[in-house]
């Protein structure tokens, strides 16, 4: 068995770290200059285009988790968890808004 990481794995890790760094860095740029736009999604889009949409999803959630725990109060993690659960549950209920409410009540 080869213990070395494959080139594809290294590329995934590098692009995902770059996407996370872009999201956090551009968040601070837009926050410092009080720009009326959300630049913290650029890294998510770059990751999704360069790798696959699922990788962009992981970077988006990682960015939200970092921002909610390091920048905002840690209590906002609950709201991100409800949103994530609602989106996952709604996917199985085929777009009904009842899925979001049910997922929010389960947490």
C-alpha positions, 0 to 999 in steps of 0.5 A: 500500500502506498502511504503517500497522498495522491496528486488529486488529494493534494489538489483537493486540500490545496484548493479547499484551503485556498477557498477558505482563506479567500472567504475569510480574507475577503470577509475582512476586506468587505467588513473593514471597508464597509462594502455593501456586498458579501465577498465571503462567498468568492472562495466557495464559488471558486472551490465549487467550480475548480473541484465540484459543488460538494466541495463548495458546500463544505467550504461554505459551511466551514466558513460559516462555522468559523465566522460564527464561532470566531467573529460572532458570538458562539450562540449563532452556531445554533442558527447555522445548524438549523439552516443546515438541517433544514436544507438537508431535510427539505431536500428529502421532502422535495422543497416543502417548507414544512421540512424546514419547520420540522427540522428546526423543531427537532433541534 
